[in-house]
Amino acid sequence: MSNTVKLNENIIFGGNNPFVLIAGPCVIESETVIMETAAQLKEITTKLNIPFIFKASYDKANRSSIHSFRGPGMDRGLEILAKVKETFDVPVTSDIHDPSQAERAAEVLDILQIPAFLCRQTDLLVAAAKTGKIVNVKKGQFLAPWDMKNVVNKLRESANENILLTERGSTFGYNNLVVDMRSLIEMRALGAPVVFDATHSVQIPGGNGTSTGGKSEYVPHLSRAAAAVGVDALFMEVHPNPAEAKSDGPNMVKLDQLEEVLKPIVEIDRLMKPSKVSI
């Protein structure tokens, strides 16, 4: 059993607590898209009684092409996320890419997310830990799940026990990812609640030449499998119209389909949690 990590009275990761949904568009495209998406996500999660955290990136620093849309930048992005937080009374998260961003981002964000490609960056981890915020580290596509113990130790030795670990698929040959559900078990054994990133796990990195492809049709299947293994949170990037999204469109869930995707996951989670003693 992992340690529990408490965000507030309604959102506790780990133990037998219900899974938390971390969801939103991949990148902040505009204030209008973000506010409309957040409103619908709040409505859906309230209806299904799912604890909810809104996510969108203010800067996508690892795009395939230098010409790809990256977002509005840190200052404007945090301003929009602060508006989401205040308007809908939901916690917010985004990723940071440099140690210098940690303190400023922590003024708005409830959770600091460390991108998978940067999960071993010591200075970034230490800076995030020192804010005292919950730190969600995505396991690198290139790492074995048990190697995340070094990431956990860096955070703990920086005086932060508020750690989440996210599985987002492992590199499998060229332009492909595969999800090993044993990873959830291995990482939870490190004492941290685990998150399953259902949408990045179906990416085809660089599959479109100058952008990443994906197979969003697999998201519901992998999400249900992760819930059956036992997870503390699900991460899903959603968009009103993924075909027109400026980042990660091929692997995002269409917003008007999300409720039906979530319903069986809620039931599986309820089935697993009462009797779950370890995973």
C-alpha positions as CSV (number, residue, x, y, z in Angstrom):
1,M,0.0,0.0,0.0
2,S,1.3,3.4,-0.9
3,N,1.5,6.4,1.3
4,T,-1.4,8.8,0.9
5,V,-0.9,12.3,-0.4
6,K,-3.5,14.9,0.6
7,L,-4.2,17.9,-1.6
8,N,-7.3,19.0,0.3
9,E,-10.3,17.5,2.2
10,N,-11.8,16.2,-1.0
11,I,-8.8,15.0,-2.9
12,I,-6.6,12.4,-1.3
13,F,-4.4,10.2,-3.5
14,G,-3.7,6.6,-2.4
15,G,-5.1,4.1,0.0
16,N,-8.7,3.1,-0.7
17,N,-9.6,6.6,-1.8
18,P,-11.5,7.0,-5.1
19,F,-9.3,7.7,-8.2
20,V,-8.6,11.3,-9.0
21,L,-9.1,12.6,-12.5
22,I,-6.4,15.0,-13.8
23,A,-7.7,16.3,-17.1
24,G,-7.7,19.2,-19.6
25,P,-6.3,20.2,-23.0
26,C,-2.7,19.4,-23.7
27,V,-1.7,23.0,-24.1
28,I,-3.4,26.4,-23.3
29,E,-4.5,27.4,-26.8
30,S,-6.7,30.3,-25.7
31,E,-8.5,31.5,-22.6
32,T,-11.8,30.7,-24.3
33,V,-11.0,27.1,-25.0
34,I,-9.6,26.6,-21.5
35,M,-12.6,28.1,-19.7
36,E,-15.2,26.3,-21.8
37,T,-13.4,23.0,-21.4
38,A,-12.9,23.5,-17.6
39,A,-16.6,24.2,-17.2
40,Q,-17.6,21.0,-18.9
41,L,-15.1,18.9,-17.1
42,K,-16.3,20.3,-13.8
43,E,-19.9,19.4,-14.8
44,I,-19.0,15.9,-15.8
45,T,-16.9,15.1,-12.7
46,T,-19.4,16.5,-10.4
47,K,-22.1,14.4,-12.0
48,L,-20.0,11.2,-11.6
49,N,-18.6,12.2,-8.2
50,I,-15.0,12.1,-9.4
51,P,-12.4,14.2,-7.6
52,F,-11.0,16.5,-10.3
53,I,-7.8,18.5,-11.0
54,F,-7.6,20.7,-14.1
55,K,-4.4,20.4,-16.3
56,A,-3.1,22.3,-19.2
57,S,0.4,23.3,-20.2
58,Y,1.5,26.9,-20.5
59,D,4.5,25.9,-22.5
60,K,5.2,22.7,-24.4
61,A,9.0,22.8,-24.5
62,N,9.6,19.4,-26.2
63,R,7.6,19.7,-29.4
64,S,8.8,17.7,-32.4
65,S,9.3,20.8,-34.6
66,I,10.6,24.3,-33.8
67,H,7.6,25.6,-35.6
68,S,5.0,23.8,-33.5
69,F,2.7,25.8,-31.2
70,R,4.1,25.9,-27.6
71,G,1.5,27.9,-25.7
72,P,1.1,31.4,-24.3
73,G,4.1,31.2,-22.0
74,M,4.4,31.1,-18.2
75,D,3.0,34.5,-17.2
76,R,-0.1,34.4,-19.3
77,G,-0.6,30.7,-18.8
78,L,-0.5,31.0,-15.1
79,E,-2.9,33.9,-15.3
80,I,-5.4,31.7,-17.2
81,L,-4.9,28.7,-14.8
82,A,-5.5,31.0,-11.8
83,K,-8.8,32.1,-13.4
84,V,-9.8,28.4,-13.9
85,K,-9.0,27.8,-10.2
86,E,-11.0,30.7,-9.0
87,T,-14.0,30.4,-11.3
88,F,-14.6,26.7,-10.9
89,D,-13.1,26.0,-7.5
90,V,-10.8,23.3,-8.8
91,P,-7.1,22.6,-8.2
92,V,-4.8,23.1,-11.2
93,T,-1.6,21.6,-12.5
94,S,0.9,22.2,-15.3
95,D,4.4,21.1,-16.1
96,I,7.6,23.0,-15.3
97,H,10.8,22.6,-17.4
98,D,13.4,24.6,-15.6
99,P,14.4,25.1,-11.9
100,S,13.8,28.8,-12.2
101,Q,10.1,28.2,-12.9
102,A,9.3,26.2,-9.8
103,E,8.8,29.0,-7.2
104,R,6.7,31.2,-9.6
105,A,4.6,28.3,-10.8
106,A,3.9,27.2,-7.2
107,E,2.2,30.5,-6.6
108,V,-0.7,29.2,-8.7
109,L,-0.3,25.5,-9.3
110,D,-1.4,23.0,-6.7
111,I,0.7,20.2,-8.2
112,L,4.0,20.7,-10.1
113,Q,4.3,18.2,-12.9
114,I,7.7,17.0,-14.1
115,P,7.8,15.9,-17.8
116,A,8.9,12.4,-18.5
117,F,11.9,13.5,-20.5
118,L,13.1,15.5,-17.5
119,C,12.4,13.1,-14.7
120,R,16.1,12.5,-13.9
121,Q,17.0,16.3,-13.8
122,T,18.2,16.7,-10.3
123,D,18.1,20.5,-10.1
124,L,14.5,20.5,-11.4
125,L,13.4,17.9,-8.9
126,V,15.0,19.7,-6.0
127,A,13.5,23.0,-7.0
128,A,10.1,21.5,-7.3
129,A,10.4,19.7,-4.0
130,K,11.5,22.8,-2.1
131,T,8.2,24.6,-3.0
132,G,6.4,22.1,-0.7
133,K,3.8,21.4,-3.3
134,I,2.8,18.0,-4.5
135,V,5.2,16.9,-7.2
136,N,4.0,14.6,-9.9
137,V,6.8,13.0,-11.8
138,K,6.1,11.2,-15.1
139,K,8.3,8.1,-15.6
140,G,10.6,8.5,-18.5
141,Q,9.8,6.4,-21.5
142,F,13.4,5.2,-21.2
143,L,13.3,4.1,-17.6
144,A,12.4,0.8,-15.9
145,P,9.7,1.5,-13.2
146,W,12.0,0.4,-10.4
147,D,14.6,3.0,-11.4
148,M,12.1,5.6,-10.3
149,K,13.3,4.9,-6.8
150,N,16.2,7.3,-7.5
151,V,13.7,10.0,-8.4
152,V,11.7,9.4,-5.3
153,N,14.8,9.6,-3.1
154,K,15.9,12.9,-4.7
155,L,12.5,14.4,-3.7
156,R,12.5,12.9,-0.2
157,E,16.0,14.0,0.5
158,S,14.9,17.5,-0.5
159,A,12.3,17.3,2.3
160,N,9.2,16.6,0.3
161,E,7.1,13.5,0.8
162,N,4.2,14.7,-1.4
163,I,5.1,12.6,-4.4
164,L,3.0,11.1,-7.2
165,L,4.5,8.8,-9.9
166,T,3.0,8.6,-13.4
167,E,3.1,5.8,-15.9
168,R,3.0,7.0,-19.5
169,G,4.2,4.1,-21.5
170,S,7.7,2.8,-22.4
171,T,9.6,3.1,-25.7
172,F,9.0,0.0,-27.8
173,G,11.2,0.1,-30.9
174,Y,10.8,3.1,-33.1
175,N,7.8,5.5,-32.9
176,N,5.9,3.3,-30.5
177,L,5.0,3.0,-26.9
178,V,3.8,0.0,-24.9
179,V,2.2,0.0,-21.4
180,D,3.4,-2.6,-19.0
181,M,0.7,-2.6,-16.2
182,R,3.3,-4.2,-13.9
183,S,4.9,-0.7,-13.8
184,L,2.0,0.5,-11.7
185,I,2.7,-2.2,-9.1
186,E,6.4,-1.6,-9.1
187,M,6.2,2.1,-8.7
188,R,3.5,1.9,-6.0
189,A,5.9,-0.3,-4.0
190,L,8.2,2.7,-3.7
191,G,5.6,4.2,-1.4
192,A,4.1,6.8,-3.7
193,P,0.6,6.9,-5.2
194,V,0.5,6.1,-8.9
195,V,-1.1,7.8,-11.8
196,F,-1.9,6.3,-15.2
197,D,-1.5,8.7,-18.1
198,A,-4.0,7.2,-20.5
199,T,-3.5,9.6,-23.4
200,H,0.3,10.0,-23.6
201,S,0.5,6.2,-23.4
202,V,-1.1,5.9,-26.8
203,Q,1.2,8.3,-28.5
204,I,3.3,7.5,-31.6
205,P,6.2,9.8,-30.9
206,G,7.3,11.6,-34.1
207,G,4.9,9.4,-36.0
208,N,3.6,12.2,-38.2
209,G,7.1,13.3,-39.2
210,T,7.1,16.8,-37.7
211,S,4.6,16.0,-35.0
212,T,3.5,13.1,-32.7
213,G,0.8,10.7,-33.8
214,G,-1.5,8.6,-31.6
215,K,-4.2,6.1,-31.3
216,S,-6.9,7.6,-29.0
217,E,-9.2,4.7,-29.6
218,Y,-7.1,2.7,-27.2
219,V,-7.5,5.2,-24.3
220,P,-10.7,3.6,-22.9
221,H,-9.3,0.1,-22.9
222,L,-6.0,1.0,-21.2
223,S,-7.8,3.2,-18.7
224,R,-10.1,0.3,-17.7
225,A,-7.1,-2.0,-17.4
226,A,-5.3,0.4,-15.2
227,A,-8.3,0.8,-13.0
228,A,-8.5,-3.0,-12.6
229,V,-4.9,-3.1,-11.6
230,G,-5.6,-0.3,-9.1
231,V,-4.5,3.3,-9.6
232,D,-4.8,6.4,-7.5
233,A,-5.4,8.8,-10.4
234,L,-6.0,8.9,-14.1
235,F,-4.4,11.5,-16.3
236,M,-6.3,12.3,-19.5
237,E,-5.9,15.1,-22.0
238,V,-9.2,16.1,-23.5
239,H,-10.2,18.7,-26.1
240,P,-13.5,19.9,-27.6
241,N,-12.2,19.0,-31.1
242,P,-9.0,17.0,-31.0
243,A,-8.8,17.1,-34.8
244,E,-8.1,20.9,-34.6
245,A,-6.0,20.8,-31.4
246,K,-2.6,22.6,-31.6
247,S,-0.8,19.8,-29.7
248,D,-1.4,16.1,-29.2
249,G,-4.7,15.9,-31.0
250,P,-4.3,12.3,-32.2
251,N,-4.2,10.9,-28.7
252,M,-6.6,13.2,-26.8
253,V,-10.1,12.3,-25.8
254,K,-13.0,14.2,-27.4
255,L,-14.7,16.2,-24.6
256,D,-18.2,15.1,-25.5
257,Q,-17.2,11.4,-25.3
258,L,-15.4,11.7,-21.9
259,E,-18.4,10.9,-19.7
260,E,-19.0,7.6,-21.4
261,V,-15.3,6.7,-21.1
262,L,-15.3,7.5,-17.4
263,K,-18.5,5.6,-16.4
264,P,-17.1,2.0,-16.5
265,I,-13.8,3.2,-14.9
266,V,-15.8,4.6,-11.9
267,E,-17.5,1.2,-11.5
268,I,-14.2,-0.7,-11.7
269,D,-12.6,1.6,-9.2
270,R,-15.4,1.1,-6.8
271,L,-15.2,-2.7,-7.2
272,M,-11.4,-2.7,-6.5
273,K,-11.1,-0.3,-3.7
274,P,-13.1,-1.8,-0.8
275,S,-11.0,-5.1,-0.8
276,K,-7.7,-3.7,-2.1
277,V,-4.9,-4.3,0.4
278,S,-1.9,-3.9,-2.0
279,I,-1.1,-3.7,-5.7
